[in-house]
């Protein structure tokens, strides 16, 4: 007898969880690479930025760099948690969003990050926020449905 619902993997995991989990891990891996390349001053990557942007990135206070790290690594851990079907994925995405709040305040409220990064940087920040909030909502909704345990 076949008692699993249509659209769910044999393990009882909804197919959409695998799709969202894999895509979110890939997306957040790109963010992790960006963070590491910036912190390590990887020339091949950082050469895409102009001098003002490089000076801006390299002048982040330690607290903001730590908040950025929490934003990035919280999202990576949250994505892994989704794939493992763990409810702590929700808290990892909360940590990520908290780090993003503080870095966003610094970048666009305290400094002239919008001017330095230009409209493309601002638009990309908005896209990052939309995806982060979606992942937070998605993980929360899956936890409420009992998919994440």
PyMOL CGO cylinders between C-alpha atoms (Angstrom):
from pymol import cmd
from pymol.cgo import CYLINDER

trace = [
    CYLINDER, 0.00, 0.00, 0.00, 1.20, 3.48, -0.89, 0.3, 1, 1, 1, 1, 1, 1,
    CYLINDER, 1.20, 3.48, -0.89, 0.35, 5.75, 2.03, 0.3, 1, 1, 1, 1, 1, 1,
    CYLINDER, 0.35, 5.75, 2.03, 2.52, 8.78, 1.33, 0.3, 1, 1, 1, 1, 1, 1,
    CYLINDER, 2.52, 8.78, 1.33, 0.91, 11.89, -0.12, 0.3, 1, 1, 1, 1, 1, 1,
    CYLINDER, 0.91, 11.89, -0.12, 1.49, 13.04, -3.67, 0.3, 1, 1, 1, 1, 1, 1,
    CYLINDER, 1.49, 13.04, -3.67, 4.28, 15.59, -3.81, 0.3, 1, 1, 1, 1, 1, 1,
    CYLINDER, 4.28, 15.59, -3.81, 6.17, 14.14, -0.85, 0.3, 1, 1, 1, 1, 1, 1,
    CYLINDER, 6.17, 14.14, -0.85, 9.38, 12.18, -0.97, 0.3, 1, 1, 1, 1, 1, 1,
    CYLINDER, 9.38, 12.18, -0.97, 9.34, 8.65, 0.42, 0.3, 1, 1, 1, 1, 1, 1,
    CYLINDER, 9.34, 8.65, 0.42, 10.74, 9.95, 3.70, 0.3, 1, 1, 1, 1, 1, 1,
    CYLINDER, 10.74, 9.95, 3.70, 7.62, 12.07, 4.21, 0.3, 1, 1, 1, 1, 1, 1,
    CYLINDER, 7.62, 12.07, 4.21, 9.52, 15.23, 3.38, 0.3, 1, 1, 1, 1, 1, 1,
    CYLINDER, 9.52, 15.23, 3.38, 7.61, 17.52, 1.02, 0.3, 1, 1, 1, 1, 1, 1,
    CYLINDER, 7.61, 17.52, 1.02, 9.38, 17.88, -2.32, 0.3, 1, 1, 1, 1, 1, 1,
    CYLINDER, 9.38, 17.88, -2.32, 9.21, 21.68, -1.98, 0.3, 1, 1, 1, 1, 1, 1,
    CYLINDER, 9.21, 21.68, -1.98, 11.35, 21.45, 1.17, 0.3, 1, 1, 1, 1, 1, 1,
    CYLINDER, 11.35, 21.45, 1.17, 14.14, 19.80, -0.83, 0.3, 1, 1, 1, 1, 1, 1,
    CYLINDER, 14.14, 19.80, -0.83, 13.82, 22.41, -3.56, 0.3, 1, 1, 1, 1, 1, 1,
    CYLINDER, 13.82, 22.41, -3.56, 13.82, 25.36, -1.16, 0.3, 1, 1, 1, 1, 1, 1,
    CYLINDER, 13.82, 25.36, -1.16, 16.55, 23.80, 0.99, 0.3, 1, 1, 1, 1, 1, 1,
    CYLINDER, 16.55, 23.80, 0.99, 18.90, 23.12, -1.91, 0.3, 1, 1, 1, 1, 1, 1,
    CYLINDER, 18.90, 23.12, -1.91, 18.30, 26.49, -3.57, 0.3, 1, 1, 1, 1, 1, 1,
    CYLINDER, 18.30, 26.49, -3.57, 18.73, 28.32, -0.26, 0.3, 1, 1, 1, 1, 1, 1,
    CYLINDER, 18.73, 28.32, -0.26, 21.97, 26.47, 0.47, 0.3, 1, 1, 1, 1, 1, 1,
    CYLINDER, 21.97, 26.47, 0.47, 23.32, 27.38, -2.98, 0.3, 1, 1, 1, 1, 1, 1,
    CYLINDER, 23.32, 27.38, -2.98, 22.22, 31.02, -2.57, 0.3, 1, 1, 1, 1, 1, 1,
    CYLINDER, 22.22, 31.02, -2.57, 23.72, 31.29, 0.91, 0.3, 1, 1, 1, 1, 1, 1,
    CYLINDER, 23.72, 31.29, 0.91, 26.93, 29.56, -0.24, 0.3, 1, 1, 1, 1, 1, 1,
    CYLINDER, 26.93, 29.56, -0.24, 27.40, 32.45, -2.66, 0.3, 1, 1, 1, 1, 1, 1,
    CYLINDER, 27.40, 32.45, -2.66, 26.97, 34.85, 0.27, 0.3, 1, 1, 1, 1, 1, 1,
    CYLINDER, 26.97, 34.85, 0.27, 29.47, 32.85, 2.30, 0.3, 1, 1, 1, 1, 1, 1,
    CYLINDER, 29.47, 32.85, 2.30, 31.97, 33.03, -0.55, 0.3, 1, 1, 1, 1, 1, 1,
    CYLINDER, 31.97, 33.03, -0.55, 31.44, 36.80, -0.80, 0.3, 1, 1, 1, 1, 1, 1,
    CYLINDER, 31.44, 36.80, -0.80, 32.03, 37.16, 2.94, 0.3, 1, 1, 1, 1, 1, 1,
    CYLINDER, 32.03, 37.16, 2.94, 35.18, 35.01, 2.91, 0.3, 1, 1, 1, 1, 1, 1,
    CYLINDER, 35.18, 35.01, 2.91, 36.57, 36.63, -0.24, 0.3, 1, 1, 1, 1, 1, 1,
    CYLINDER, 36.57, 36.63, -0.24, 36.09, 40.06, 1.31, 0.3, 1, 1, 1, 1, 1, 1,
    CYLINDER, 36.09, 40.06, 1.31, 37.61, 39.10, 4.65, 0.3, 1, 1, 1, 1, 1, 1,
    CYLINDER, 37.61, 39.10, 4.65, 40.55, 37.38, 2.96, 0.3, 1, 1, 1, 1, 1, 1,
    CYLINDER, 40.55, 37.38, 2.96, 40.89, 40.26, 0.45, 0.3, 1, 1, 1, 1, 1, 1,
    CYLINDER, 40.89, 40.26, 0.45, 40.87, 37.75, -2.40, 0.3, 1, 1, 1, 1, 1, 1,
    CYLINDER, 40.87, 37.75, -2.40, 42.27, 39.83, -5.27, 0.3, 1, 1, 1, 1, 1, 1,
    CYLINDER, 42.27, 39.83, -5.27, 40.55, 37.89, -8.06, 0.3, 1, 1, 1, 1, 1, 1,
    CYLINDER, 40.55, 37.89, -8.06, 37.17, 38.59, -6.46, 0.3, 1, 1, 1, 1, 1, 1,
    CYLINDER, 37.17, 38.59, -6.46, 37.74, 42.04, -4.99, 0.3, 1, 1, 1, 1, 1, 1,
    CYLINDER, 37.74, 42.04, -4.99, 39.05, 43.44, -8.28, 0.3, 1, 1, 1, 1, 1, 1,
    CYLINDER, 39.05, 43.44, -8.28, 35.43, 43.91, -9.41, 0.3, 1, 1, 1, 1, 1, 1,
    CYLINDER, 35.43, 43.91, -9.41, 35.01, 46.76, -6.90, 0.3, 1, 1, 1, 1, 1, 1,
    CYLINDER, 35.01, 46.76, -6.90, 36.31, 50.31, -7.24, 0.3, 1, 1, 1, 1, 1, 1,
    CYLINDER, 36.31, 50.31, -7.24, 38.69, 51.89, -4.72, 0.3, 1, 1, 1, 1, 1, 1,
    CYLINDER, 38.69, 51.89, -4.72, 35.94, 53.66, -2.77, 0.3, 1, 1, 1, 1, 1, 1,
    CYLINDER, 35.94, 53.66, -2.77, 34.02, 50.42, -2.39, 0.3, 1, 1, 1, 1, 1, 1,
    CYLINDER, 34.02, 50.42, -2.39, 37.11, 48.51, -1.30, 0.3, 1, 1, 1, 1, 1, 1,
    CYLINDER, 37.11, 48.51, -1.30, 37.97, 51.18, 1.26, 0.3, 1, 1, 1, 1, 1, 1,
    CYLINDER, 37.97, 51.18, 1.26, 34.39, 51.04, 2.52, 0.3, 1, 1, 1, 1, 1, 1,
    CYLINDER, 34.39, 51.04, 2.52, 34.37, 47.23, 2.89, 0.3, 1, 1, 1, 1, 1, 1,
    CYLINDER, 34.37, 47.23, 2.89, 37.76, 47.12, 4.55, 0.3, 1, 1, 1, 1, 1, 1,
    CYLINDER, 37.76, 47.12, 4.55, 36.84, 49.85, 7.04, 0.3, 1, 1, 1, 1, 1, 1,
    CYLINDER, 36.84, 49.85, 7.04, 33.89, 48.01, 8.62, 0.3, 1, 1, 1, 1, 1, 1,
    CYLINDER, 33.89, 48.01, 8.62, 34.13, 48.08, 12.41, 0.3, 1, 1, 1, 1, 1, 1,
    CYLINDER, 34.13, 48.08, 12.41, 34.65, 44.69, 14.04, 0.3, 1, 1, 1, 1, 1, 1,
    CYLINDER, 34.65, 44.69, 14.04, 31.09, 44.72, 15.41, 0.3, 1, 1, 1, 1, 1, 1,
    CYLINDER, 31.09, 44.72, 15.41, 29.63, 45.15, 11.92, 0.3, 1, 1, 1, 1, 1, 1,
    CYLINDER, 29.63, 45.15, 11.92, 31.91, 42.46, 10.51, 0.3, 1, 1, 1, 1, 1, 1,
    CYLINDER, 31.91, 42.46, 10.51, 30.67, 40.16, 13.30, 0.3, 1, 1, 1, 1, 1, 1,
    CYLINDER, 30.67, 40.16, 13.30, 27.04, 41.03, 12.48, 0.3, 1, 1, 1, 1, 1, 1,
    CYLINDER, 27.04, 41.03, 12.48, 27.73, 40.30, 8.82, 0.3, 1, 1, 1, 1, 1, 1,
    CYLINDER, 27.73, 40.30, 8.82, 29.23, 36.94, 9.84, 0.3, 1, 1, 1, 1, 1, 1,
    CYLINDER, 29.23, 36.94, 9.84, 26.11, 36.10, 11.89, 0.3, 1, 1, 1, 1, 1, 1,
    CYLINDER, 26.11, 36.10, 11.89, 23.93, 37.07, 8.92, 0.3, 1, 1, 1, 1, 1, 1,
    CYLINDER, 23.93, 37.07, 8.92, 25.88, 34.88, 6.50, 0.3, 1, 1, 1, 1, 1, 1,
    CYLINDER, 25.88, 34.88, 6.50, 26.63, 31.85, 8.61, 0.3, 1, 1, 1, 1, 1, 1,
    CYLINDER, 26.63, 31.85, 8.61, 23.19, 31.89, 10.26, 0.3, 1, 1, 1, 1, 1, 1,
    CYLINDER, 23.19, 31.89, 10.26, 21.66, 31.63, 6.80, 0.3, 1, 1, 1, 1, 1, 1,
    CYLINDER, 21.66, 31.63, 6.80, 24.01, 28.80, 5.78, 0.3, 1, 1, 1, 1, 1, 1,
    CYLINDER, 24.01, 28.80, 5.78, 23.21, 26.90, 8.98, 0.3, 1, 1, 1, 1, 1, 1,
    CYLINDER, 23.21, 26.90, 8.98, 19.49, 27.58, 8.48, 0.3, 1, 1, 1, 1, 1, 1,
    CYLINDER, 19.49, 27.58, 8.48, 19.66, 26.12, 4.97, 0.3, 1, 1, 1, 1, 1, 1,
    CYLINDER, 19.66, 26.12, 4.97, 21.41, 23.03, 6.29, 0.3, 1, 1, 1, 1, 1, 1,
    CYLINDER, 21.41, 23.03, 6.29, 18.78, 22.79, 9.02, 0.3, 1, 1, 1, 1, 1, 1,
    CYLINDER, 18.78, 22.79, 9.02, 16.03, 22.85, 6.41, 0.3, 1, 1, 1, 1, 1, 1,
    CYLINDER, 16.03, 22.85, 6.41, 17.66, 19.98, 4.54, 0.3, 1, 1, 1, 1, 1, 1,
    CYLINDER, 17.66, 19.98, 4.54, 18.02, 18.06, 7.81, 0.3, 1, 1, 1, 1, 1, 1,
    CYLINDER, 18.02, 18.06, 7.81, 14.39, 18.90, 8.71, 0.3, 1, 1, 1, 1, 1, 1,
    CYLINDER, 14.39, 18.90, 8.71, 15.44, 20.47, 12.03, 0.3, 1, 1, 1, 1, 1, 1,
    CYLINDER, 15.44, 20.47, 12.03, 13.32, 23.09, 13.71, 0.3, 1, 1, 1, 1, 1, 1,
    CYLINDER, 13.32, 23.09, 13.71, 16.43, 24.95, 14.84, 0.3, 1, 1, 1, 1, 1, 1,
    CYLINDER, 16.43, 24.95, 14.84, 16.62, 26.12, 11.22, 0.3, 1, 1, 1, 1, 1, 1,
    CYLINDER, 16.62, 26.12, 11.22, 14.06, 28.76, 12.20, 0.3, 1, 1, 1, 1, 1, 1,
    CYLINDER, 14.06, 28.76, 12.20, 16.38, 30.13, 14.90, 0.3, 1, 1, 1, 1, 1, 1,
    CYLINDER, 16.38, 30.13, 14.90, 19.33, 30.09, 12.53, 0.3, 1, 1, 1, 1, 1, 1,
    CYLINDER, 19.33, 30.09, 12.53, 17.35, 32.26, 10.11, 0.3, 1, 1, 1, 1, 1, 1,
    CYLINDER, 17.35, 32.26, 10.11, 16.33, 34.54, 13.02, 0.3, 1, 1, 1, 1, 1, 1,
    CYLINDER, 16.33, 34.54, 13.02, 20.03, 34.99, 13.88, 0.3, 1, 1, 1, 1, 1, 1,
    CYLINDER, 20.03, 34.99, 13.88, 20.75, 35.69, 10.22, 0.3, 1, 1, 1, 1, 1, 1,
    CYLINDER, 20.75, 35.69, 10.22, 18.02, 38.33, 10.02, 0.3, 1, 1, 1, 1, 1, 1,
    CYLINDER, 18.02, 38.33, 10.02, 19.19, 39.94, 13.26, 0.3, 1, 1, 1, 1, 1, 1,
    CYLINDER, 19.19, 39.94, 13.26, 22.69, 40.25, 11.80, 0.3, 1, 1, 1, 1, 1, 1,
    CYLINDER, 22.69, 40.25, 11.80, 21.18, 41.71, 8.64, 0.3, 1, 1, 1, 1, 1, 1,
    CYLINDER, 21.18, 41.71, 8.64, 19.20, 44.31, 10.61, 0.3, 1, 1, 1, 1, 1, 1,
    CYLINDER, 19.20, 44.31, 10.61, 22.37, 45.63, 12.21, 0.3, 1, 1, 1, 1, 1, 1,
    CYLINDER, 22.37, 45.63, 12.21, 24.43, 45.60, 9.02, 0.3, 1, 1, 1, 1, 1, 1,
    CYLINDER, 24.43, 45.60, 9.02, 21.61, 47.29, 7.11, 0.3, 1, 1, 1, 1, 1, 1,
    CYLINDER, 21.61, 47.29, 7.11, 21.34, 50.02, 9.74, 0.3, 1, 1, 1, 1, 1, 1,
    CYLINDER, 21.34, 50.02, 9.74, 25.09, 50.54, 9.51, 0.3, 1, 1, 1, 1, 1, 1,
    CYLINDER, 25.09, 50.54, 9.51, 25.26, 50.43, 5.70, 0.3, 1, 1, 1, 1, 1, 1,
    CYLINDER, 25.26, 50.43, 5.70, 22.27, 52.63, 4.94, 0.3, 1, 1, 1, 1, 1, 1,
    CYLINDER, 22.27, 52.63, 4.94, 21.55, 54.56, 8.13, 0.3, 1, 1, 1, 1, 1, 1,
    CYLINDER, 21.55, 54.56, 8.13, 24.91, 55.34, 9.71, 0.3, 1, 1, 1, 1, 1, 1,
    CYLINDER, 24.91, 55.34, 9.71, 27.24, 55.41, 6.70, 0.3, 1, 1, 1, 1, 1, 1,
    CYLINDER, 27.24, 55.41, 6.70, 26.85, 56.40, 3.08, 0.3, 1, 1, 1, 1, 1, 1,
    CYLINDER, 26.85, 56.40, 3.08, 26.75, 52.80, 1.86, 0.3, 1, 1, 1, 1, 1, 1,
    CYLINDER, 26.75, 52.80, 1.86, 23.92, 53.53, -0.57, 0.3, 1, 1, 1, 1, 1, 1,
    CYLINDER, 23.92, 53.53, -0.57, 26.00, 56.22, -2.25, 0.3, 1, 1, 1, 1, 1, 1,
    CYLINDER, 26.00, 56.22, -2.25, 29.13, 54.06, -2.37, 0.3, 1, 1, 1, 1, 1, 1,
    CYLINDER, 29.13, 54.06, -2.37, 27.37, 50.93, -3.67, 0.3, 1, 1, 1, 1, 1, 1,
    CYLINDER, 27.37, 50.93, -3.67, 24.97, 52.76, -5.98, 0.3, 1, 1, 1, 1, 1, 1,
    CYLINDER, 24.97, 52.76, -5.98, 21.48, 51.77, -7.00, 0.3, 1, 1, 1, 1, 1, 1,
    CYLINDER, 21.48, 51.77, -7.00, 22.58, 48.26, -8.01, 0.3, 1, 1, 1, 1, 1, 1,
    CYLINDER, 22.58, 48.26, -8.01, 23.90, 47.63, -4.49, 0.3, 1, 1, 1, 1, 1, 1,
    CYLINDER, 23.90, 47.63, -4.49, 20.69, 48.94, -2.92, 0.3, 1, 1, 1, 1, 1, 1,
    CYLINDER, 20.69, 48.94, -2.92, 18.51, 46.81, -5.20, 0.3, 1, 1, 1, 1, 1, 1,
    CYLINDER, 18.51, 46.81, -5.20, 20.65, 43.75, -4.45, 0.3, 1, 1, 1, 1, 1, 1,
    CYLINDER, 20.65, 43.75, -4.45, 20.28, 44.43, -0.71, 0.3, 1, 1, 1, 1, 1, 1,
    CYLINDER, 20.28, 44.43, -0.71, 16.51, 44.52, -1.14, 0.3, 1, 1, 1, 1, 1, 1,
    CYLINDER, 16.51, 44.52, -1.14, 16.60, 41.18, -3.00, 0.3, 1, 1, 1, 1, 1, 1,
    CYLINDER, 16.60, 41.18, -3.00, 18.72, 39.69, -0.21, 0.3, 1, 1, 1, 1, 1, 1,
    CYLINDER, 18.72, 39.69, -0.21, 16.17, 40.89, 2.36, 0.3, 1, 1, 1, 1, 1, 1,
    CYLINDER, 16.17, 40.89, 2.36, 13.25, 39.45, 0.39, 0.3, 1, 1, 1, 1, 1, 1,
    CYLINDER, 13.25, 39.45, 0.39, 14.95, 36.05, 0.18, 0.3, 1, 1, 1, 1, 1, 1,
    CYLINDER, 14.95, 36.05, 0.18, 15.99, 36.12, 3.85, 0.3, 1, 1, 1, 1, 1, 1,
    CYLINDER, 15.99, 36.12, 3.85, 12.47, 36.97, 5.03, 0.3, 1, 1, 1, 1, 1, 1,
    CYLINDER, 12.47, 36.97, 5.03, 11.01, 34.29, 2.76, 0.3, 1, 1, 1, 1, 1, 1,
    CYLINDER, 11.01, 34.29, 2.76, 13.39, 31.68, 4.22, 0.3, 1, 1, 1, 1, 1, 1,
    CYLINDER, 13.39, 31.68, 4.22, 12.50, 32.76, 7.76, 0.3, 1, 1, 1, 1, 1, 1,
    CYLINDER, 12.50, 32.76, 7.76, 8.78, 32.55, 6.98, 0.3, 1, 1, 1, 1, 1, 1,
    CYLINDER, 8.78, 32.55, 6.98, 9.17, 29.27, 5.10, 0.3, 1, 1, 1, 1, 1, 1,
    CYLINDER, 9.17, 29.27, 5.10, 11.14, 27.57, 7.89, 0.3, 1, 1, 1, 1, 1, 1,
    CYLINDER, 11.14, 27.57, 7.89, 8.68, 28.86, 10.50, 0.3, 1, 1, 1, 1, 1, 1,
    CYLINDER, 8.68, 28.86, 10.50, 5.70, 27.60, 8.48, 0.3, 1, 1, 1, 1, 1, 1,
    CYLINDER, 5.70, 27.60, 8.48, 7.32, 24.18, 7.99, 0.3, 1, 1, 1, 1, 1, 1,
    CYLINDER, 7.32, 24.18, 7.99, 8.07, 23.96, 11.71, 0.3, 1, 1, 1, 1, 1, 1,
    CYLINDER, 8.07, 23.96, 11.71, 4.42, 24.80, 12.49, 0.3, 1, 1, 1, 1, 1, 1,
    CYLINDER, 4.42, 24.80, 12.49, 3.28, 22.06, 10.10, 0.3, 1, 1, 1, 1, 1, 1,
    CYLINDER, 3.28, 22.06, 10.10, 5.51, 19.55, 11.86, 0.3, 1, 1, 1, 1, 1, 1,
    CYLINDER, 5.51, 19.55, 11.86, 7.83, 19.05, 8.89, 0.3, 1, 1, 1, 1, 1, 1,
    CYLINDER, 7.83, 19.05, 8.89, 10.78, 20.36, 10.88, 0.3, 1, 1, 1, 1, 1, 1,
    CYLINDER, 10.78, 20.36, 10.88, 11.34, 18.40, 14.06, 0.3, 1, 1, 1, 1, 1, 1,
]
cmd.load_cgo(trace, "trace")
